[in-house]
């Protein structure tokens, strides 16, 4: 009898153990959710409890199964904190493929870093980081954390299907506030309307999404996934570091930023004001004055990288930057504004979503989450000028592809103004290369190359200007990517007649580039600019999007040391497509071979069915770029 009881007891424990383990067993994931997924969210619960304007508790519980190494980034946990955000609790565990716990962790297992590189002005901005050390896939990480916010201006968005390689079993987002609190809510592509529960003490909104499959990444897709689920919540009345405000649109938000965060920050010391007057005393034009002050700011300051949302919205005063000589984008723009104010030159502090992808602010929904960078706008009459204040090298009035062609918010005394930054189109984004080359008897190619870079291509080789000769040569070998290439002379100049242009002049030597085969030589005339094909995209759903167009021209002349027999057939090829054009011309004049290539790619949004046209176009361009020519040599018979 006792043996039976003991057996029953252990059987019960075994069953319970297996039932618990089954919750995170990988075999329980629906097969359709594993397709194309590198990781699967088993369950996710995000709860924002706004008890009042200075006491918001964010509670998150999440279980993610990492299917393979490609999904490893989804297991990473980064928790930022500062004087407005404190981490109250973190705990978690790791489970193997069968749902059996193999490890657990809490806050003491996290690494703690400065978010700004240990610079004193920003020492309170830090990040907690945890990454499981599991090397066997698949596995599941389960964690929960609680963060207390002392401001309610930055409310995180809910975007459950933001990542294309992440499938979702279940995700929920809950926002709770007092019943009298007025909220502005924007919900896009939600599977169902929010469930709203109201009592005399609270109002709760709950959004839920289930069984969202991972999706195939389609190359050259629009920046924003058209079916992305997104919920944005912004309280109409807010508190931010003890400063209250009310925001219903961008005009109000920009006015609040100007009045409450910027107005008293341009406190230049008298010595700095005297410097401004000395710098501009002999300059007549307001734009020339602004240029001189910008270059002064570049020499005097250095940039500390920290995103707006992490470091807050409020800049440090101009006096701090004057004294310390550094700052983040907010502090440097504010400092530059202070210099301009002293010269009676008006300017706008502008919030922008920076990055290579052209992301604009949501014009229909004013909020503090949009925007990760600050730039400066100087509204000269008929000649609006934009400044990137975080670079010590960037030419005056040039933004480049980090903040070009997107809607930004200018914070002015009259209120917020939505402006668009300059666009550099395909015709302006030029790389123009000319080369005079000599082919030696042993096949070595020597000669001079001159390349100009302008528009969004200005930055292509710009950073190389400021490197030492050894590093310049090393980087040029990466840029040009030709076997056995050497650079005997390197020279750079920057001109600024009609917009900034980098001019690169090189003396090169390419050993054994031209191959001799019997009484023939084999030459690939397109040495420096061979286009690649683009990926195929069958059964495409998304439109074709080309983020930034360009124009490349390569004109090379080869002078041969040996005479060619007869005349080679000239080549003249023209390819046209809605997305661009390609022209290739090769001809012989005595012992000279002239090579001309021009490729134009036009930015824009095209129909999904046009992708095949673009694929076919680039495939033929790539094949033409790789063309080689077998030239017979004249020999004594």
N, C-alpha and C positions, 0 to 999 in steps of 0.2 A: 504494500500500500504506500509506504513512504517513498519507495523508488518511483512509483507512478506519479506521486505528487511532485517529486523533484524533477522528473522528466517533463511533466506538464509545465512546471515553472520555467524551466530552461527553454521549452518550446515557445512559451508565451514571450519570453525575452527576445528570442530569435525572430519571432514574427514582428514584434514591435520595432526591433532594430532595423529590419528590412523595410518596414513601412515608412519609418523615418528617413532611411537612406534613399528610398524610391523618389522622394520629393524632388531631388536634384539629379537623379539618374539621367544620363544623356538619352537613353532609349525612350524616355517619356516625351521628348521634344517631338512634335508633329513633323513628319517627314518633309512636308512642303515648306516648313520654316527653315530647314537646313539648306535648302537649295540656294546657292549663291551667297550664303551667309558665312562670315568668318567668326561670328559670335551671335548669341541669341539672348535677349533679355527675357528671363523666365517670368519675373514679376518686378514691377517698379511702382513705388508710391512716393509722390512728391506732395508734401503738405505745407502750404504757406499759411501760417496763423498770424494775422495782423491784429494783435491785441489792442494796440494803439499805434500812433504814428511813429513812435520811437521804440517800439517793442514788437518786433516781428520774429517769429520763430520758424525756421525752415527745417523740416524733418524729412529725411530721405531714407527710404529702404529700397535696396536694389539687389537682385540676383542675376548675374550674367554668366552664361556658359561660353567659355572660350573654346571654339572648335579646333583651331589650328594656330600656328605661329602668326599668321597674317592678322589675326584678331587680337593679338597681345595688347595693343594700345587701349582696347576697351576695358581691360582689367586695371588699368592705371587709375589711381585716385589722387587728385590734386585739389587741395582745399586752401584757398587764399583767405587770409585774415588781416585785419588792420584795426584801427581805433573805432571803426563803425561796425565791425564784424568779428564775433568771437566764436570759436569752436567749443561747444559744450560737451559733446560726447561722440565717440567713434568706437565701433566694435564690428568685428567681422570674422568670417571663417572661409576656408577653402575646402572644396569637396572634389573627390576624384570622379572618374567617369561613371562610377556606380553609385554616386551620391553618398559616399562615405567620407566623413570629415578627416582631413589630413593635416590641417593647421588652423590656427585662429590668431587673430591680431587685434590690437587696440591702438590707442593714440601713441603709446610709447614706442611702437614699432615703426612709426613714421619718421622720415627724415625731414628736417626743418631747414628751410633756406630763406635768405633774403630774396625778395622778388626784384631787387634793384642792384644787386652786386655790392651790398654792404656799404652804401653811401649814406652819410649821416642824415641828410635831409629827409631820406625816405626809409629809415631803419624800421619803422613800424609796419611796413608793408611786407608781409612774409607769406610763405606757402608751406603747407604740410604735404609730403609726398609719400605714397606707398605703391609699390609694385610687387606683386607676388613673385616668388623665386621658383615657382613650379615650372618644370621643363617637360612634363609629360602631358600630352593633349589627348582628349579634351579634359577640361576641368571647369569647375564653377566657383566663382567668388561671390560671396554674399556679405553685404555690409549695410550698416545703418549709421547715420550721423545726424547731429543736430547743430545748427548754427543760429546764433542770436544776432539779429541786425538791429542797429539803433537808428536806422533811417529807412524810409519806405519809398524812396525815389527809384532805386534800382531793384526791380522785381524780375527775377530770371524768367525768360520765356519757357514755355513747354513745347518742345520740338521732338517728339518721340521717334520719328522716322527721318531725322536729319542725315544720319549716316547710311549710305547706300548698302554697305556690307553687314548691317546690323538688323537682324530680324527681331520682332517684338511679339511675345506671347501675350503679355498684358502690361499696360502702363496706365497709371491714373495720375491726375493733377488736381489738387484740391486747394482752393483759396477760401480762407475764412476771415471774416471781418465783422465789425459791429454793424447792426442792421441799418444805422443811419449813414454809414460811410458810402459815399458816391464813388463808383468805379467806372473807369473807361475800359472797355474790353473789346479786343479785336480777335476773332477766331476765324481761322482759315482752314478749309478742307477737313473739318472735324467730322468723324464718323457719325456722331449724333450730338444733339444739342446738350448743353450742360444740364446736369441735374441740380436744381436749386432748392436748398432747404433753409427756411427762415423761421426763426423763433424770436422771442422778445429780447434775447441776449446776443444772437449771432445770425449771420447770413453766410451760407456755405455754397460754393459753386464746385461741382465735381465734373471733370471731363475724363472719359475713358476711351482707350484704344486697345483693340485686341487683334491678334493674328495678322500682323503686318509683315509681309515677306520682305526679305532683302531683294534688291533689284539690280539688274545689270547696269554697270556703269557704261554709259554711251559717250564716246569721245566727242569733244566739241559740243557739249550740251549747254543750254542756258545756265547762268550762274545759280539761279534759284530753281530747285526742283518744283515743277508745277503742281504736284500733288502733295507737297510737304504740309504736314499738320503743324499748325502753329497757333498758340494761344498767348496773347499779350495782355497783361493786366497792369493798369496804372491808376493809382488813387488820384482822384481829382484834387484833393488837398494832401499835401505831403510835408514832411519834415526832413531836412538834410543838414546834419551837424548843427542842430538847434535853429536852423533857418527855415522858416515856413514858406509855403508857396501854393499857388493854385495854377494848374496847367490844363488847358483844353485844346490848345493848338500850338504850332511851332512859334507863332508870333509871341504868345504868352511865355513860352519856355525860354526863348531867346532874351526876352525882356528880363525875366527872373535871373538868368545867368549873368546878364550885364549888371543889373542892380545889386544883386546879393553876393555874387562871387567875384566880380571883376572890378567894380567901381573904385575901390580903395586900394588896389594892389599895385598901382603904378607909382610907387613911392621912391623915385630915384633920389639918391643923396645929392647934395649940392655939387660935389666934385664931379659926379657923373653928368649932371646937367651942364656944367662948364665944358666937359669934354665934347658933348653934343654940339654946343655952340662953336667950339674950335674946329670941329670936323666940317661943319657946313658953312662957315663964315664966308668962304670965297666961292660958294656954289650957288648958281642962280636957279636952276630948274628943280622943282620939287621932286621929280623922279630921280634926278642925279643925286640929290640930297639923300633920298631913301636908299639908293644903291650904296652910297658911302657909309651910311649908318648900318646897313645890313652887313657889309664886309667888316665893319668894326665889331659888330656882334659876333660874327663868325670867328674872328681872331681871338676874341676875349673869352668865349664860352665853349663848353663841351656838353654833349648830350648824354643823358642817362635814360636808357630805354625802360619805359613803364607805360602800359596801356592805360587809357583814360578810365575804363571801368574798374581797374584794379587800384589805381592810385587816387581815385575820386575825381570830381569835376573841378575842384577849386585849385587855382594855381598858387604857388608861393609868390610872395611879393617881389617886385622888381629889385628891391634892396637886397634880398637874399641872393639873387643871381649876381648882382653887382659885387657883392662881398665874396661869395663862394666860387663863382666862375663856372657853375654848372647848373643843370636843371633838366626836367623832362620836357615833353612837347608843350605842355600847358605853361610852365614857368618861362620857357624861352620865348614863346609867342607873346606872353604878357610883357616880358622884358623888352622885346623888340617894339611892341606897341608903346611902351613908356618912352623909348628913345624917339620914336616918330612923333609922339605927342609933344615932346619938348621942341621939336622942329615944326610944330603946327601942321602935321600931315596926318589926316584922319585915316584910320584903318579898322578892319573888322577881325575879331577873334572868331574863327570858324571851326565847327565840329564836323569831322569827316570820318567815314568808314574807309580806312586806308588798306592798301593791298593791291596786288597785281590785277585781281578781278575788280571790275568796276561796279562796286556796290553803292547804291544811293540810299539816303535816308528815306524812311517810309513817310512820304508826304502826307498821307491820310491819317497818320497816328503819331502824334508827338510823344516822345518818350526819352528816357536817359540811357537806355540800353544801346540804341543805335549810336554808332560812332566810337572809334577807338583811337583817335588821333586829333591833333589840333594843328591848323595851318593859319596863315595870315593873308588877308585880302586888303589891298590898298586900292580904293576906288578912284584912281585918277580919272579925270574927265575924258571919256572916249578911249581910255587905255588902262583898263583894270589890270592890276598886277598882283600876282600871287607869290607868296614866299613860303618855302620850306625852311623852318628855323632850326631844325635839328641837325643839319649838315654843315660842317665847317668848310666844305668844298663846293657845294652846289652853286651854280651861277645865279645871279640875281634874276628873279622873275621866271624861274624854270621849276616846274613841279615834277616832271617825269612821270613814269607809269605807276608810281605809288599812290597818287591821289588825283590823276587826271580824269576828266570826263565823267563826273558824277555829281549828284545833288548833295550840297552841304548846308549847314545852318550857320549863318552869320549872326552873331549876337551883338546887337547894336542898342543905342540909347532909345531908339524908337521901337524896338522889339526885334524878334527873330525874322530873318529874311532867308528864304531858301534860294540859294544861288547854285549855278553849275560851274565847275572848274573847267579850265581849258581842255579842249579836245585836240589830240594830235591824230590826224587821219592818215590813211594809208599812203597818201601822196606826200605827206610831210615827214613820215617816219622812214627816213632814207639811210641806206648804207651804200655809198658810191665808191667803188674801188677801181683804180687804174694801175696797171703794172707794165713796166718795160723789162722784159726778161731775155736772157741769153742762154741758149742751150749749148753746153760745152761738148767737145768730142766724146767725153766719157759718160755723157748723159746727165751730168750735173747741171742744175738750173740756178743761175744767179741773176740778180737784178734788183730793181727798186719797186716798192709798192707804196701807193698813196691812197689812203681810205679816209673818207669823211663820214661822220655819224651825226645825224640830226633828228629832231623830233623825239619820239619815244625811243629811238635807237641811239640817242646821245649817250645813254648810260652803258652801251654795249662794252666798251673798253675804257670808260671814264676812270674807273677805280685804278686801272693799271698806271695811270699817269703819276700817281703819288708813291709808287713802290720803288725800291732800290733796283739797280740794273740787273742783279741776279734774279730777283723775284719777277721783274718785268719779263725777262726771257723765259722763265719757267711758265708764267701765265700765258704768254704768247703761244707757246707750244701747245697749251691746252686749247686756246682759242682757234688756232689754225689747224691743229690735228692732222699734220702731214708727216709721214715718216721721214726721218733724217733731215728735218728742217732746222736751220740755224739762223739766228738774227745777228748780223754783224754790226748793225747800227739801228738804234731805236730813238725816234724823236716824236714828241707830242706837242701840239699847240691847241689852244682853245680860242676860237674866234666868236664874235657876238654881233655880227652885222645885222642879220635878219633872224635872230634867235640863236641860241648857243649851238656851236658845232665843234666836235672834236676832230682834229686832223692828225692822223697817224701816218708817219713816214718810216719805212723799214727798208734796210738793205738785207736781202736774204740769200741763203745758199741751201739748195736742196740736193743732197748727194744722190746720184744715180736715179733721178726721177724719170728721165726718158730712157727707155730700154731699147738697145740695139739688137736686132735679130737678123743676122746675115747682112743683106744689102737693104734692110728696112729699119726704120725707127718707129717705135710705138709710143704715142703721146696721148695723155689725158689732159686736154687743154683747160678743163674746169678744175683748177687746183684747189680753190679756197672756199667754194660755196655750193656744195652738193646737197640738194633738198632730199629729205627722207619721205617715204610714203607715209600715209596716215592709216590708222587701223581701219579694217572693215567694220561695218555696223549694219548687220542684216536685221530685217524686221524692226526697224528703228521706230521708236515712239516719240523721242524728243526732237524739237527743231534743231537745226544746225546753227551754232552760234560761234562766230569768230570774234574774240574779245578785242583784238587789236591788230589792225592791218599794217602793211609795210610795203616799201619798194626797195628792192635790191638791184643794183646794177654792177656788173663785173665786166671790165674791158681790159683784156690782156693782149699784149703783143709778144710773140716769141720770135727771136732772131736766131736762126739755125746756123751752126758753124759749118755745116756740110750742105751741099747743093741737093735740092730735090729734083727727081726725074719727072719731067712733065709738069702738068698742073693738076692739083687736087680739085675735085668737084666741090664747088661752094655749097655750104649748108645754110638754109634759111627756113626756120621753123617758127610757126606762130600757133599758139594754143589759146583758146578763149573759153571762159566759163563765167557764170554769174558771179563767182567769188574772186575772179582775178584774171590775169593774162600773163603769158610767157612768150618771150621772144629769144630766139637763139640764132646767131649768125656767125659763120666761120668762113674765112676766105684766105687765099694765098696771094701775096705780092712778092715776087722774087723769092728770096729765102726768109721771108717773114710770114708768120701765121697770125692772123688777127681773129681774136675770139671776143664775141659780144654776147652777153646774157642779161636779160632783164626779167625779173619776177615781181609781179604786183599781186598782193593778197588784200582783199577788201574786207574790212571789218563789217559786222552786221548780223542780223538775224534772218535765217533762210528757212524755207519749208523743209520738213523732215525728209521728203523724197529727193530734195536737192543734195543730200549727203552723198549719194552715189555719184553724182556729177562731180562733186569735189574730190571724192576718192579717185575717180578715173583721171581727173585732171592732174592731181598730185602724183599719181602713179606714172603718168607719161612724163611729167616734169622730172621726176627722179631718174627715170630711165634715160632721158635726154641728157641730164646732168652728168651721168656716168659714162657717156660716150667716149670711146677711144678710137684713135685713128692710126692706121698703118701706112706710113709714108715711104715710098721707094726712093732710095738715094741714087743720084747720078754717079755711075762708076765708069772707069775706063775699060773699054771692051777690047 
